[in-house]
Amino acid sequence: MSLRQLPAMSCFFNACTNPCVPDGTQCAFHKNRRPCIEPGCHNQVFARSRCVRHGGKRRCSVDDCTANARLYGVCSRHGAARSKPNCTTDGCASVAHRHGKCIRHGGGRPCNFGDCKTHARSGGYCWRHRPATPYALPNDKTLQVSLSAIKEELLDASILDAPFAWLLQV
């Protein structure tokens, strides 16, 4: 008799090819999941001890529809389209953002910078007054020096030779 181990059985659940845990019928990922109570079904439970196929998920409440219910007891095909309200200003068909008005008619937030009345886009500021993004050091904490700073130092030190002139043309 050989000392080779027999190949481990695969997991009980459909389409799972992971090996079973010792003395079990399921893999390490599925070991705490229950199987559907329908005989011969190898799917995991969704709700009420059943998989989706065998009634774990409710069906659409519309007659002759066999799709799964998503919200309010109906499927996405029969669900009410919930649209955003329009601006309350007469003649405007834009979507309302705040206080029932669109951005053009005062529904947006104004910029936090002084007397600026422009719409705030990000962080409470308009695009013109947005705060500058801070310079982040790389993970290795090495000092990054811009090419223009190197050019200035080379010119100030008067060590620029002809072989390095190509650096100034970048």
Summary of the structure (lengths in Angstrom):
residues: 170
radius of gyration: 32.7
end to end distance: 74.1
largest distance: 89.7
contacts: 344
relative contact order: 0.05
helix: 14%
strand: 11%
